[in-house]
Amino acid sequence: MNDCRDCRGVAERMTRYVDGSLPEDERAAVEQHLRNCPGCRDCVGEESAAREVLRQCASRLRAESKI
């Protein structure tokens, strides 16, 4: 069972986790938590998907600005 403090810790690190900028020890701790917490896994999945949409939009805008 997960402690709410663990979930808060993951939430505080989520952006850096998704960006790949967490130090290895913190990344490992987040991944351990994600293996056992479907709610946080879902949140990380949503964050990753949202960032992918933003990357695609940014790419299109850059391409359009070159026209």
N, C-alpha and C positions, 0 to 999 in steps of 0.2 A: 504494500500500500504506500502511496506517495504522500508526503507531507506538503501542505500548502506552501511552506517556505521553499521547498524544492522547486515547485512550480513558479513561484515568484522569481527565484534565481534564474530559471530558464528564461522567463519572460524578459528579465533585465539583460540577458545575454543574447537574445534571439537575433537581433539585427546583426551583431558581430558574428554569430554562428552562421547565419545564412550567407553573409558576405565572405566567410572563410577567414576572418581576421582574429578569431579567438586564439589565445595561446593553446598549445596542444593539451596541457593538463585540464584547462577549462572545457575545451572541446570534448575531451574524453568524458568528463563529468556530465556534460549536457547529453551526449549520446547515450550514456548509461541511463540517465533519467528518461530519455525518449523511448528507450526499449520497454520501459515499464509504465509509461503514461500516455494513453491514447489521446487525451485532451491536448497535451502539449505537442504531441506528434502532429495532430490536426492543425494546431496553430502554426507550427513551423512549416507545414505543407502549404498553408494559405499564404504565409509570408513569402515563401519561395515563389509561389505562383504569381503573386502580386508584383514581385520584383522582376520576374520574367516579362510580364506585360509592360512594365515601365521601360525595361531595356529595349523591347521591341518598338515601343512608341518613340523612344529617343533615337533609335536607329532610323526609323522612317522620317522623323523630323530632320535629322542630319542629312539624309539622302535628298529630301525635298528642298532643303536650303541650298544645295549644290546645283539645283536646276536653274 
